[in-house]
Protein backbone atom coordinates (compact mmCIF):
# COMPACT_ATOMS: atom_id res chain seq x y z
CA UNK A 1 0.00 0.00 0.00
CA UNK A 2 1.36 3.44 -0.94
CA UNK A 3 1.68 6.40 1.42
CA UNK A 4 -0.75 8.34 -0.79
CA UNK A 5 -3.73 6.07 -1.34
CA UNK A 6 -5.13 5.45 -4.86
CA UNK A 7 -8.42 7.07 -3.77
CA UNK A 8 -6.77 10.36 -2.79
CA UNK A 9 -7.32 11.87 -6.22
CA UNK A 10 -6.54 15.53 -5.60
CA UNK A 11 -3.29 14.86 -3.73
CA UNK A 12 -2.15 12.43 -6.43
CA UNK A 13 -3.00 14.93 -9.14
CA UNK A 14 -1.01 17.61 -7.29
CA UNK A 15 2.03 15.29 -7.18
CA UNK A 16 1.71 14.49 -10.90
CA UNK A 17 1.38 18.10 -12.07
CA UNK A 18 4.12 19.07 -9.61
CA UNK A 19 6.51 16.57 -11.22
CA UNK A 20 5.56 17.90 -14.66
CA UNK A 21 6.11 21.49 -13.53
CA UNK A 22 9.52 20.59 -12.09
CA UNK A 23 10.53 19.01 -15.40
CA UNK A 24 9.46 22.08 -17.37
CA UNK A 25 11.17 24.42 -14.88
CA UNK A 26 14.39 22.39 -14.96
CA UNK A 27 14.73 22.89 -18.73
CA UNK A 28 15.54 26.56 -18.09
CA UNK A 29 18.05 26.11 -15.27
CA UNK A 30 21.80 25.93 -15.95
CA UNK A 31 22.45 23.16 -13.42
CA UNK A 32 19.62 20.97 -14.76
CA UNK A 33 19.35 22.32 -18.28
CA UNK A 34 21.66 19.64 -19.67
CA UNK A 35 19.16 16.97 -18.63
CA UNK A 36 15.86 16.63 -20.45
CA UNK A 37 12.90 17.95 -18.46
CA UNK A 38 10.99 14.87 -19.54
CA UNK A 39 13.64 12.67 -17.93
CA UNK A 40 13.57 14.74 -14.71
CA UNK A 41 9.78 14.31 -14.52
CA UNK A 42 9.86 10.57 -15.21
CA UNK A 43 12.72 9.75 -12.82
CA UNK A 44 11.09 11.70 -9.99
CA UNK A 45 7.78 9.85 -10.46
CA UNK A 46 9.59 6.52 -10.76
CA UNK A 47 11.41 7.12 -7.46
CA UNK A 48 8.15 8.11 -5.76
CA UNK A 49 6.33 5.00 -7.01
CA UNK A 50 9.20 2.58 -6.24
CA UNK A 51 9.60 4.01 -2.72
CA UNK A 52 5.88 3.56 -2.01
CA UNK A 53 4.92 7.22 -1.83
CA UNK A 54 2.45 6.97 -4.72
CA UNK A 55 0.72 3.97 -6.33
CA UNK A 56 2.55 2.16 -9.15
CA UNK A 57 0.77 2.95 -12.42
CA UNK A 58 1.52 -0.43 -13.99
CA UNK A 59 -0.06 -2.50 -11.18
CA UNK A 60 -3.24 -4.08 -12.66
CA UNK A 61 -4.57 -4.90 -9.18
CA UNK A 62 -4.86 -1.23 -8.22
CA UNK A 63 -7.36 1.13 -9.83
CA UNK A 64 -6.18 4.75 -9.73
CA UNK A 65 -8.79 7.10 -11.20
CA UNK A 66 -6.33 9.96 -11.74
CA UNK A 67 -3.98 7.74 -13.75
CA UNK A 68 -6.91 6.41 -15.81
CA UNK A 69 -8.08 9.97 -16.49
CA UNK A 70 -4.66 11.07 -17.76
CA UNK A 71 -4.11 7.92 -19.84
CA UNK A 72 -7.55 8.28 -21.44
CA UNK A 73 -7.73 12.00 -22.18
CA UNK A 74 -4.40 13.82 -22.10
CA UNK A 75 -2.73 12.34 -25.19
CA UNK A 76 -5.84 12.46 -27.44
CA UNK A 77 -6.28 16.12 -26.44
CA UNK A 78 -2.64 17.19 -26.62
CA UNK A 79 -1.93 15.95 -30.16
CA UNK A 80 -4.45 18.24 -31.94
CA UNK A 81 -3.15 21.17 -29.89
CA UNK A 82 0.46 20.57 -30.84
CA UNK A 83 -0.40 20.12 -34.53
CA UNK A 84 -2.47 23.30 -35.01
CA UNK A 85 0.51 24.98 -36.67
CA UNK A 86 1.25 22.15 -39.12
CA UNK A 87 0.60 24.08 -42.34
CA UNK A 88 2.06 21.69 -44.94
CA UNK A 89 1.60 24.15 -47.82
CA UNK A 90 3.78 26.73 -46.06
CA UNK A 91 6.39 24.07 -45.17
CA UNK A 92 6.70 23.04 -48.84
CA UNK A 93 6.71 26.66 -50.05
CA UNK A 94 9.30 28.00 -47.59
CA UNK A 95 11.31 24.89 -46.69
CA UNK A 96 13.68 25.16 -49.65
CA UNK A 97 16.88 23.12 -49.54
CA UNK A 98 16.38 22.47 -45.85
CA UNK A 99 13.20 20.54 -46.65
CA UNK A 100 15.12 18.37 -49.14
CA UNK A 101 17.86 17.72 -46.57
CA UNK A 102 15.30 16.96 -43.86
CA UNK A 103 13.54 14.36 -46.00
CA UNK A 104 16.86 12.71 -46.90
CA UNK A 105 17.71 12.64 -43.20
CA UNK A 106 14.33 11.10 -42.38
CA UNK A 107 14.96 8.38 -44.96
CA UNK A 108 18.34 7.78 -43.31
CA UNK A 109 16.60 7.29 -39.96
CA UNK A 110 14.18 4.78 -41.52
CA UNK A 111 16.96 2.74 -43.12
CA UNK A 112 19.08 3.01 -39.97
CA UNK A 113 16.19 1.64 -37.91
CA UNK A 114 16.06 -1.50 -40.03
CA UNK A 115 19.85 -1.83 -39.83
CA UNK A 116 19.84 -1.52 -36.01
CA UNK A 117 17.02 -4.06 -35.78
CA UNK A 118 19.06 -6.69 -37.62
CA UNK A 119 22.32 -5.94 -35.75
CA UNK A 120 21.05 -5.70 -32.15
CA UNK A 121 18.53 -8.08 -30.66
CA UNK A 122 16.36 -6.44 -28.00
CA UNK A 123 14.02 -9.41 -27.79
CA UNK A 124 10.42 -9.65 -28.93
CA UNK A 125 9.95 -5.89 -28.69
CA UNK A 126 12.84 -4.87 -30.94
CA UNK A 127 10.40 -3.85 -33.67
CA UNK A 128 8.42 -1.59 -31.35
CA UNK A 129 11.65 -0.06 -30.06
CA UNK A 130 12.81 0.67 -33.61
CA UNK A 131 9.44 2.27 -34.31
CA UNK A 132 9.42 4.63 -31.31
CA UNK A 133 13.07 5.62 -31.86
CA UNK A 134 12.40 6.39 -35.54
CA UNK A 135 9.32 8.40 -34.53
CA UNK A 136 11.26 10.60 -32.12
CA UNK A 137 14.27 11.02 -34.46
CA UNK A 138 12.01 12.15 -37.30
CA UNK A 139 9.49 14.08 -35.23
CA UNK A 140 9.98 14.50 -31.52
CA UNK A 141 8.65 13.63 -28.08
CA UNK A 142 5.06 13.98 -29.21
CA UNK A 143 5.58 11.33 -31.89
CA UNK A 144 7.53 9.15 -29.47
CA UNK A 145 4.63 9.10 -27.00
CA UNK A 146 1.94 8.76 -29.66
CA UNK A 147 3.74 5.82 -31.30
CA UNK A 148 4.21 4.10 -27.93
CA UNK A 149 0.51 4.49 -27.17
CA UNK A 150 -0.58 3.19 -30.57
CA UNK A 151 1.64 0.12 -30.18
CA UNK A 152 0.51 -0.43 -26.55
CA UNK A 153 4.19 -0.14 -25.66
CA UNK A 154 4.31 2.92 -23.38
CA UNK A 155 4.67 1.03 -20.06
CA UNK A 156 7.39 -1.36 -21.29
CA UNK A 157 10.94 -1.00 -19.77
CA UNK A 158 12.36 -0.60 -23.30
CA UNK A 159 10.12 2.44 -23.81
CA UNK A 160 11.38 4.10 -20.61
CA UNK A 161 14.99 3.18 -21.38
CA UNK A 162 14.65 4.80 -24.79
CA UNK A 163 13.54 8.07 -23.19
CA UNK A 164 16.58 8.02 -20.92
CA UNK A 165 18.95 7.19 -23.77
CA UNK A 166 17.36 9.78 -26.06
CA UNK A 167 18.49 12.66 -23.87
CA UNK A 168 22.13 11.55 -23.68
CA UNK A 169 22.56 10.44 -27.29
CA UNK A 170 20.74 13.39 -28.87
CA UNK A 171 22.69 15.98 -26.87
CA UNK A 172 25.99 14.32 -27.78
CA UNK A 173 24.94 14.23 -31.42
CA UNK A 174 24.10 17.95 -31.52
CA UNK A 175 27.51 18.80 -30.03
CA UNK A 176 29.07 16.74 -32.82
CA UNK A 177 27.05 18.66 -35.43
CA UNK A 178 28.52 21.96 -34.26
CA UNK A 179 31.99 20.50 -34.89
CA UNK A 180 31.23 19.26 -38.42
CA UNK A 181 31.98 22.58 -40.28
CA UNK A 182 35.55 22.45 -38.93
CA UNK A 183 36.09 18.86 -40.12
CA UNK A 184 37.96 19.59 -43.34
CA UNK A 185 37.99 15.96 -44.50
CA UNK A 186 34.19 16.18 -44.94
CA UNK A 187 34.31 19.34 -47.07
CA UNK A 188 34.42 17.42 -50.36
CA UNK A 189 30.91 16.06 -49.70
CA UNK A 190 29.28 19.52 -49.59
CA UNK A 191 28.80 22.38 -52.02
CA UNK A 192 30.21 25.78 -51.12
CA UNK A 193 28.22 27.49 -48.30
CA UNK A 194 25.57 29.82 -49.71
CA UNK A 195 26.17 33.50 -48.96
CA UNK A 196 22.45 34.31 -49.21
CA UNK A 197 21.70 32.09 -46.20
CA UNK A 198 23.63 34.48 -43.95
CA UNK A 199 21.30 37.36 -44.86
CA UNK A 200 18.35 37.88 -42.55
CA UNK A 201 14.84 37.97 -43.97
CA UNK A 202 13.28 41.38 -43.36
CA UNK A 203 10.48 41.25 -40.85
CA UNK A 204 7.08 42.42 -41.93
CA UNK A 205 6.02 45.24 -39.62
CA UNK A 206 2.42 44.13 -40.06
CA UNK A 207 3.09 40.63 -38.69
CA UNK A 208 1.05 40.16 -35.53
CA UNK A 209 1.89 38.26 -32.38
CA UNK A 210 -0.82 36.34 -30.60
CA UNK A 211 -0.37 36.14 -26.82
CA UNK A 212 -2.10 33.51 -24.71
CA UNK A 213 -5.58 34.69 -23.65
CA UNK A 214 -8.57 33.07 -21.95
CA UNK A 215 -10.52 33.12 -25.22
CA UNK A 216 -7.73 31.36 -27.12
CA UNK A 217 -7.36 28.76 -24.37
CA UNK A 218 -11.10 28.02 -24.49
CA UNK A 219 -11.23 27.74 -28.29
CA UNK A 220 -8.06 25.63 -28.46
CA UNK A 221 -9.41 23.14 -25.92
CA UNK A 222 -12.77 23.03 -27.73
CA UNK A 223 -11.19 22.29 -31.12
CA UNK A 224 -8.92 19.64 -29.60
CA UNK A 225 -11.87 18.01 -27.80
CA UNK A 226 -13.95 17.88 -31.00
CA UNK A 227 -11.08 16.37 -33.03
CA UNK A 228 -10.33 13.83 -30.28
CA UNK A 229 -13.98 12.80 -29.92
CA UNK A 230 -14.51 12.41 -33.68
CA UNK A 231 -11.25 10.48 -33.94
CA UNK A 232 -12.37 8.21 -31.12
CA UNK A 233 -15.70 7.48 -32.81
CA UNK A 234 -14.02 6.65 -36.14
CA UNK A 235 -11.45 4.51 -34.33
CA UNK A 236 -14.18 2.47 -32.62
CA UNK A 237 -15.67 1.65 -36.02
CA UNK A 238 -12.26 0.65 -37.44
CA UNK A 239 -11.49 -1.51 -34.39
CA UNK A 240 -14.76 -3.40 -34.82
CA UNK A 241 -14.35 -3.87 -38.58
CA UNK A 242 -10.70 -4.98 -38.55
CA UNK A 243 -10.45 -6.44 -35.01
CA UNK A 244 -6.92 -5.05 -34.60
CA UNK A 245 -5.07 -4.93 -31.27
CA UNK A 246 -3.33 -1.71 -32.29
CA UNK A 247 -4.82 1.46 -30.80
CA UNK A 248 -5.95 3.33 -33.90
CA UNK A 249 -7.52 6.32 -32.11
CA UNK A 250 -4.25 8.29 -31.80
CA UNK A 251 -3.48 7.65 -35.48
CA UNK A 252 -6.93 8.84 -36.58
CA UNK A 253 -6.75 11.89 -34.30
CA UNK A 254 -3.37 12.81 -35.81
CA UNK A 255 -4.78 12.58 -39.34
CA UNK A 256 -7.80 14.72 -38.41
CA UNK A 257 -5.62 17.28 -36.62
CA UNK A 258 -3.34 17.70 -39.64
CA UNK A 259 -6.39 17.90 -41.94
CA UNK A 260 -8.02 20.63 -39.83
CA UNK A 261 -4.74 22.57 -39.54
CA UNK A 262 -4.37 22.61 -43.32
CA UNK A 263 -8.01 23.39 -44.12
CA UNK A 264 -8.12 26.41 -41.78
CA UNK A 265 -4.52 27.68 -41.45
CA UNK A 266 -5.40 31.39 -41.21
CA UNK A 267 -8.09 30.88 -38.56
CA UNK A 268 -5.86 28.63 -36.44
CA UNK A 269 -2.76 30.86 -36.66
CA UNK A 270 -3.94 32.94 -33.69
CA UNK A 271 -4.25 29.77 -31.61
CA UNK A 272 -0.92 28.11 -32.47
CA UNK A 273 1.19 29.35 -29.55
CA UNK A 274 -1.58 28.93 -27.00
CA UNK A 275 -2.54 25.45 -28.15
CA UNK A 276 1.08 24.24 -28.38
CA UNK A 277 1.86 25.39 -24.83
CA UNK A 278 -1.18 23.60 -23.39
CA UNK A 279 -0.46 20.48 -25.46
CA UNK A 280 3.16 20.36 -24.31
CA UNK A 281 2.11 20.67 -20.66
CA UNK A 282 -0.33 17.79 -21.11
CA UNK A 283 2.48 15.69 -22.62
CA UNK A 284 4.59 16.30 -19.51
CA UNK A 285 1.70 15.31 -17.23
CA UNK A 286 1.18 12.12 -19.24
CA UNK A 287 4.89 11.27 -19.01
CA UNK A 288 4.75 11.81 -15.25
CA UNK A 289 2.24 8.94 -15.07
CA UNK A 290 4.43 6.85 -17.38
CA UNK A 291 7.25 7.51 -14.92
CA UNK A 292 5.07 6.16 -12.11
CA UNK A 293 4.85 2.87 -14.02
CA UNK A 294 8.62 2.66 -14.67
CA UNK A 295 11.01 0.44 -12.74
CA UNK A 296 14.42 2.18 -12.74
CA UNK A 297 16.37 -1.06 -12.37
CA UNK A 298 14.65 -2.55 -15.44
CA UNK A 299 15.35 0.65 -17.36
CA UNK A 300 19.05 0.65 -16.48
CA UNK A 301 19.36 -3.04 -17.31
CA UNK A 302 18.23 -2.61 -20.93
CA UNK A 303 19.72 0.89 -21.34
CA UNK A 304 23.15 -0.03 -22.83
CA UNK A 305 21.60 -2.17 -25.58
CA UNK A 306 19.11 0.59 -26.39
CA UNK A 307 21.98 3.11 -26.55
CA UNK A 308 23.80 0.94 -29.09
CA UNK A 309 20.56 0.60 -31.07
CA UNK A 310 20.14 4.38 -30.99
CA UNK A 311 23.74 5.14 -32.04
CA UNK A 312 23.54 2.85 -35.07
CA UNK A 313 20.45 4.71 -36.30
CA UNK A 314 21.97 8.17 -35.78
CA UNK A 315 25.31 7.22 -37.31
CA UNK A 316 23.65 5.77 -40.41
CA UNK A 317 21.36 8.83 -40.65
CA UNK A 318 24.37 11.16 -40.72
CA UNK A 319 26.42 9.09 -43.18
CA UNK A 320 23.42 8.74 -45.49
CA UNK A 321 22.71 12.47 -45.42
CA UNK A 322 26.33 13.47 -46.00
CA UNK A 323 26.78 10.96 -48.84
CA UNK A 324 23.87 12.49 -50.79
CA UNK A 325 24.71 16.13 -50.05
CA UNK A 326 26.68 16.81 -53.22
CA UNK A 327 23.99 15.21 -55.40
CA UNK A 328 21.30 17.53 -53.99
CA UNK A 329 23.65 20.58 -53.82
CA UNK A 330 23.50 20.91 -50.04
CA UNK A 331 26.07 22.90 -48.09
CA UNK A 332 27.42 21.87 -44.69
CA UNK A 333 25.10 24.21 -42.77
CA UNK A 334 21.98 22.94 -44.51
CA UNK A 335 23.03 19.40 -43.66
CA UNK A 336 23.72 19.89 -39.96
CA UNK A 337 20.71 22.17 -39.34
CA UNK A 338 18.34 19.75 -41.09
CA UNK A 339 19.92 16.88 -39.15
CA UNK A 340 19.33 18.78 -35.91
CA UNK A 341 15.68 19.26 -36.96
CA UNK A 342 15.46 15.49 -37.41
CA UNK A 343 17.15 14.47 -34.18
CA UNK A 344 16.03 17.24 -31.79
CA UNK A 345 13.24 19.13 -33.55
CA UNK A 346 12.64 22.82 -34.31
CA UNK A 347 13.43 24.02 -30.79
CA UNK A 348 17.10 23.08 -31.35
CA UNK A 349 17.42 23.48 -35.14
CA UNK A 350 16.30 27.14 -35.18
CA UNK A 351 18.74 28.35 -32.49
CA UNK A 352 21.49 26.34 -34.20
CA UNK A 353 20.81 28.16 -37.47
CA UNK A 354 20.97 31.50 -35.66
CA UNK A 355 24.19 30.66 -33.79
CA UNK A 356 25.89 29.56 -37.03
CA UNK A 357 24.95 32.84 -38.74
CA UNK A 358 22.53 31.12 -41.16
CA UNK A 359 19.79 33.69 -40.62
CA UNK A 360 17.78 32.74 -43.69
CA UNK A 361 17.51 29.14 -42.45
CA UNK A 362 15.90 29.95 -39.10
CA UNK A 363 12.29 29.90 -40.33
CA UNK A 364 12.77 26.83 -42.60
CA UNK A 365 14.36 25.03 -39.61
CA UNK A 366 11.19 25.62 -37.61
CA UNK A 367 8.96 24.57 -40.52
CA UNK A 368 10.74 21.30 -41.32
CA UNK A 369 10.76 20.48 -37.61
CA UNK A 370 6.98 20.89 -37.60
CA UNK A 371 6.80 18.56 -40.62
CA UNK A 372 8.54 16.00 -38.41
CA UNK A 373 5.65 16.30 -35.95
CA UNK A 374 3.25 15.51 -38.80
CA UNK A 375 5.00 12.46 -40.29
CA UNK A 376 6.94 11.00 -37.33
CA UNK A 377 4.12 8.95 -35.82
CA UNK A 378 3.04 7.41 -39.12
CA UNK A 379 6.61 6.42 -39.97
CA UNK A 380 7.29 5.03 -36.49
CA UNK A 381 4.14 2.89 -36.49
CA UNK A 382 4.84 1.66 -40.04
CA UNK A 383 8.37 0.56 -39.08
CA UNK A 384 7.11 -1.25 -35.99
CA UNK A 385 4.43 -3.05 -38.01
CA UNK A 386 6.96 -4.06 -40.67
CA UNK A 387 9.39 -5.47 -38.07
CA UNK A 388 6.91 -7.23 -35.78
PEDA-V843735 format. One line per field, one symbol per residue. ss: DSSP state (~ for helix, > for strand, _ for the rest). phi: phi as a letter, one per 40 degrees, with the letter a starting at -180 (. if undefined). A space follows every 10 residues. Layout:
ss: ???
phi: ???
This chain:
ss: ________~~ ~~~~~~~~~~ ~~~~~~____ ______~~~~ ~~~~~~~~~~ __________ ____~~~~~~ ~~~~~~~~~~ ~~_____~~~ ~~~~~~~~~~ ~~~~~~~~~~ ~~~~~~~~~_ __~~~~~~~~ ~~~~~~~~__ ~~~~~~~~~~ ______~~~~ ~~~~~~~~~~ ~~~~~~~~~~ ___~~~~~~_ >___~~~~__ __________ ___~~~~~~~ ~~~~~~~~~~ ~~~~~~~~~~ ~~______~~ ~~~~~~~~~~ ~~~_~~~~~_ _~~~~~~~~~ ~~~~~~~~~~ ~~___~~~~~ ~~~~~~~~~~ ~~~~~~~~~~ ~~~_______ >~~~~~~~~~ ~~~~_~~~~~ ~~~~~___~~ ~~~~~~~~~~ ~~~~~~~~~~ ~~~~~~~_
phi: .cdccdcccc cccccccccc ccccccdbbd cbccbdcccd cccdcccccc cgcbcccccc cbcbcccccc dcbccdcccd ccbcccccdc cccbcfcccc cccccccccc ccccccdccb cbgcbdcccc ccccccccbi ddcdcccccc cfbcbcdccc cccccdcccc cccccccccd dcccccdccb ccdccccccc cccccccbbb ccbccccccc cccccccccc cccccdcccc cbfccccccc cccccccccc cccbccccdc cdcccccccc cccccccccd ccbccccccc ccddccccdc ccccccdccc cccbccdcfb cccccccccc cccbgccbcc ccdcccgccc cccdcccccc dddccdcccc cccccccc
